[in-house]
Every structure is written in structure tokens, then in C-alpha cells.
Amino acid sequence: MTESAALHPDDVRIIRALQIAPRASFAAIATALGLAEGAVNRRYRRLRADGVIRVTGLLNPGALGQSRWLVRLRCRPGSVEAIADALAEREDVNWVALGAAGCEITCATQSRSREQREDLLGQRLPRTAAVIDLNAFAVLRQFLGGRGHYWSALRGTLTPQEEAALGGSGPPFAEAPVVSREPLHLTPEDGRLLAALAADGRAGLVDLAAAAGLTPGRVARRLDALLRQRAVHIDVEIAAAALGFHARANLWLRVHPSAVKSAGRALAAEPEIAFVAAVSGPWNLHAVAHCRDLDELFEFTSERVGSLAGLQSMEVSPVLRHVKQAGTRLVDDRLVDPARPRARR
């Protein structure tokens, strides 16, 4: 594990603790790590103010019966920044990044309805004059991703005993269909609860109850149900550059159809990989890698990814600038906390 010189070792330990237990109290984190509760509180607030970490609640559109899509846009020179910023403003678009010498945008959609998705992919983007080419890929199976602690670059920061005290024993992710066969129907109270969690994934039950118009007991039960049903997850967003990871890349892989599952699972076990999924289209696997620099990216992709059984071809597309993560904008490689939660549609 390599950490940025700007961060104290206890900062990195607290980040890892939050990856494992994002809603744990400062007292619980302090007890598990052997730190003072006040110190944990102060360090977390500074990390958040400095744009290193943000905890937010995110809706899983698959739980509502909606598919997820990855999008690659080629744009005319000089237009990419404006298009990327406009996409990042949308609540149904995340993971917005610039690549290909500033002429390509990659992003993901998390539309709550088919109409919302078709409006974006079928109407708005194709009619944008600066967009030269658009390719959209359906996510067919997700092998890794969706919560901060799935990115295992910080694994080993805490002892096994410390991780166990935080509830970190056992596998972090179990494969499941991307789209639920029994979609949930959210209530107006659920919508208000999700909006409050999007603003602060660590908000207390009293604050969540006030936002949702429910009692704390009902909010606790409803949140537990939504988490168990994977309708929502508490995401720990991290500014990877603050931890010393300055080279991010989108990997587009074509593997033999019989090797898609095994290759996806093998990639999910690599600490450099933050996301990997089987997708439709000419590439059948997409992954996101975080490395310290381009040389490490080269070694990782040529040696370990390149030796995957069944691999036929691979495109490595370095990210020039990350505009938005799961739910948070970035400026100068730091997370920008929104002034207020966005209105939900």
C-alpha cells in the first residue's frame, strides 16, 4: 500500500475503516482503531473539507428494474469540456471522465426510468452537434464495484482484528443480476430519505427521519430493508490522487465468450481494479484501473491483465481528467461537496 505524503497514516486508516463501515459512529471507529473519538471526528471532517473523501447514499437503478449503460462519446475539438460538464450536472449520469487527448468522454447512466434513459441516449446526445460518435454498452453482469471498499488498494492498512471489529470479515461483494427481476417501487418517503442520504451518507437517524417525515425507528427499518435489497448502497468516494494513485484508465477487453466470467472474476481480485463488468458490444469486459503512474499502469496491463486466459485484445484508455465520480464532482482531483442535495426526478 502506498499513501500520499500529504496524508497522516491515521487518515488512511480512517479512510479504510469508512470503506468497511461507512455509517459506523466515530466512537465505534475509534474503538476499533485504538484512537480517540475526537481525533477520528476531526480527521474525518478535515478529509471531507479537503475533498479527499465523501460518504453518500446512492440509488441502484437495477433494483427499480432499469438497466445500466456505459457510454463513449467522441466529440469535436474544443467542445468536450462543455459536454462533460453538462453530463456531470445530470443526476442520472455519473463517472464522467475525459480521455483520448481530450476528444472522448466516458460516462455511466443510472436512469430511474426507461423514458429518462431513452431521452438521454436516444434524443439529447445524438442531436448534439458537437458529438461525432456515440457508443452505448449495456452492463450485463457486474463483478466488482458499487461501494468504496470494493476497491482493495487500501487492503492491509488495518489489521485483520481491526477489520473484523468494523464488520469487515467475509467477501465484500457477491455477484448478482444487474437488473432485478422483482423491481421495487419507491414511496415518496423513500425518495426523501434517498435525497438526504445523497447529501450525507453518514446522516443520523434523527436527521433522516426529519427529512423523510417518518419516525427514527421506521427510518432505521426502511433503510435496513433498502440496503439488504440492494436498492441503495452507501458509497465511500475517495479522491484517488490524494492517496498517490495518479494514473486512471478505462480498460476495454475482448475475451473468448467462454472466459468472460473467469476473466471478470480474476480482474475483480486485482487491487488496482475498482470496477469490472461484462458489457454488450465489441468489447465484452470493461474495467477501471487505478495505478500510481503510467509505468505502473503499463506493467499491470501488460503483465497481469495481458496474461488473462481467453484474452483476445485490449484497449487501454488513460483518463486525462475525472469530472464526476459516483455522485460527486471533482475539481483539481478533489471531491467538491455540493451545497445542497439535488432535486430528484
N, C-alpha and C positions, 0 to 999 in steps of 0.2 A: 504494500500500500504506500503510495506517495501522496503527500499532502502539501498544500501550498504553504510557503514560508510565512504568509500573512496570517495564517490561522494557528491558534494555540492548539496543542494536542487535545485538550479538553473540549475545544469547539468541535473537532472532528468526532470525538466520542459522543458528544451530544447529538450531532447530526445523525450518526449511525443509530443511536437509541431512538430517535424520532422516526427513522426509516422503519424500524421494527415495530414501534408502538406510537403512532403519530398522535393519538389522543390521550396518552398517559399523562398523569399530573406531573408537575415539576417535582413534587415530593417523591413520587414513585421512581422517576428517572434518577433523582439524586440518591435515593437509597440503593438502586441497582448499581450505580457507578461509583458510589462512595464519595460523593461530592455534597457540598452544602446546597440546600434548596434555593437559597438566594442567589448563589453563584450560577446555578443552572438557569434560573429565571433571567438574570442579567445577560448571560451569554446568548441565550436564545433570542432575546429582544434585540441585541446588537447584531446578531447574524441576520435577523429578519430586516432590520433597518438598513444594513449594508447590502441587501439584495443577494445574500448567499443562499437563503432558504425561505421557503414559504409552504405552509401546510394548507391545503384546500380540499374541499369535497367536490368530487366530480361525478356527474351522472354517466352511467353506462347506457348508451342508446340501444345496445343489443338487448337489454332487459325489457325494453319497450317494443321489441320486435323489429328494430331498424338495423339495417346493415351498416357497416363501416367501410369507408373508402379512403385509399391513398391517392393523391393527385400530383402529377408532374406537369408543370406549365413551362413552355418556352415562350419568352417574351421579347419584344423588340428592345434593342439597347436604349437605355435611358428611362424605361417605363417600369422596370422591375420593382424598384423601391416603393413606388406609389401603389402598385397592385398588391405587393406583400403587406403593406400597412393596412390597406383596405380589407384584405382577408383576415388579418390578425384582429381587426375590430369586431369581427363576427363571432358570436358566441357558439356557433356551430362549426367553427374551424379552429384547429389547433396544430401544434408542431409545425409552424411556418418557418421555413429556412430558405436562404439564398445559396445557390451553388452555380456550377458551370460558368465561371468567370462573370458572374452577376447577371446571367441571362436566363436562369432557371429558378423556379420556385417549386418546392415540395411542401405539401401540407396534408393534413388528415381532416376528414369531415366527421362530425358527431351529431348529425341531424336528428332531431326528435321525431320527425315525420317524413314520410316519403315525399310529400309536397315540398318541404323545406329543402331536401336534398336535390330534388329534380330542378327546383328553381335555381340553385347554385350551379350544378353541373350541366344542366340541360339548357339553361336560359342565360344567366348572367355572365358566366365566364366565356362561353363560346361567342357571345356577342360583343365581348370586349375587344376593341380594335387592336390593342397592343399585344394580345395573346396570339402567338403564331401557331402553337400546337398545344393540345391538351390530351393527356392520357390519364384515365382513372382506373384503379385496380381495386376490386372488392377484396376485403380481408376475409379469408376463408377459415383460418384457424390461427389462433394466437398462442405462441409457445412461451413468450416472455413479455412482460410489460404491463402497465396499468397501475402500478404503485411504486413509490420511490425505492423500497427496499429490494425490488426485483433486480435493480442494477447492483451487482455484487462487488463493485470495485472497492468498497469500504469493508468488505467481509474480512474479519480478522482484526479489525480495530478494537473490538471488545472481546473479552474472554468468553468461552462457552457458558460459564456460570452467569456472567452479566447478561448475555443474550437470553438465557433461559429465564432469568428474573424478569425480563421485559416481555416474555411470551414469544421469544424468537426461536424456539425449538420447532422442528418439523419443516416440511417443504414450504417455500413461500408462495408457490403458485401451482395450481392444478389445471391442466388443460380442460377446456370446456368449449362447447359451440359458441361462436361469436354472437349469434342471434338466438335468443331464447325461443323455444317452441311454445312456451306459455307466457306471452307478454304480460307485463304488469300494467296496471292503469293507475297513474298517479292522481292523487286528490289535490285540491287547492292547498291544503295544509302541507302536503308533501312538497309542492312547488315552493312554498315559502321557507320550508325547512332546508331545501336544497340551495336556495338562494343565500341563506345565512351561512351554510357550510362552505359555499363557494367563496364567500368573503373571508371566512376564517374557519379552517377545518378543525381548529382546536377550541372553538367557541364552547362555553359551558352549557349544561342542560338548561339552566335558568334563562340564559340569553336565547338559546334555540327555541325554548318554549314560548318566550315573548314574541319572537319573530313569526313562529308558526301558528300562534293563537291556541296553543294546547298547554296542558299541564306538563311539568318536567317528567313525571312518570310516563305519560303517554308518549312524549318525545323520545325518551330512552328506549321504550319498547319498539316504537316505529323505526328509529334509527337502527337498532339491532336487527330488525327484520330486513330493512333495505340493504344493510351490509351483508347479511347472510345470503340474500337472494342476488347479490352482486348488482343490484340496481344502482348503487353508489359505492364509491371507494374513496378513502381518504388518501390523497396523493401528497407525497413529500417532494416538492420541486426543489431542485438543487442547481445552483449555477456551477456547472462542472468546471469552468475555468478557475474558479476560486479554489478548487481542490487540486489544481495542477493539470487538468485534462484540457488541452488547448486544441486538439485535433478531433473533430467530429466528422463522421462520414455516413452517408447512406450507402448501403450495400445492396445491390440488386443481383440476385443469383438465379441461375438456371441449373437445376439438378434433375437427374432422372426421376420421372414420376414415382417410381417405387422407393426412392430415397428421400422424398420430401419430409416425411415425419422424422426419420432418423437424423437427417441433417438439421432440421429445425430444433430438435431436442438437443443435439450436440452444440449448436450455436448458443442455445439458452444457457448452457453450462459455462460459457466463457465469461470471465469477469469484465472484459471490455464491452460486451454486448448489453445494451439497455433495452432493446426491443427486437423481437423477431416474430414474423408471421408468414404463413402461407398466403399467397395472393393469386388473383387471376391475372391473365395476360402473358406476355412473352417471358417474363421472369416469374418463377413460381415461389421464390422466397425473398422477403425483404427484411433487412436488419439495419439497426442503427448501432454504430460503434463509437465509443469514446476512448481516445488514446492521448498520451501526454504530448506527442508531437507527430509530425508526418513520418519520421523514420520509424517510430513505433507502430504507426498505422501500416506502413509497408511491411514490416516484419510480421505483424499479426495477420494481415490479409494474405500474404504470400505463403507463409509457413503453416499457420493453423487453419485458417479458413480455406486456403488453397488445397489442403490435403483432405478435405471432407470427402467421404465416399459418395460417389454419384455426381459430384460437381462437374458440370459441363462448361460453364462460362460464368464470369462475374464482372460487374461494373462497379468501380469504387468512385463515388461522387462526394468529394470533400465539401463540407459546409463552409461557406465564406462568412455568413452571418446568421445567427439564430435570432429570429424576430419574435417568436412566441413559443412557449412550451405548452404543457397540457392546458393550463388556464391562465398563464401569466406572461405578459410582455417582457422582453429583455432590452436593455439599453446598455451598451458597453459591457456586455457579458454579465450583467447583473439583473436580477429579477426586479421588476417595478410593481410594487403593491398598488392595485387600483384604489382610487379614492373612495369608491363605493361599489357595491355589487351591481353588476349589470342587470337590466330588466330581462326577465326570462320570457321567451315567447312560447 
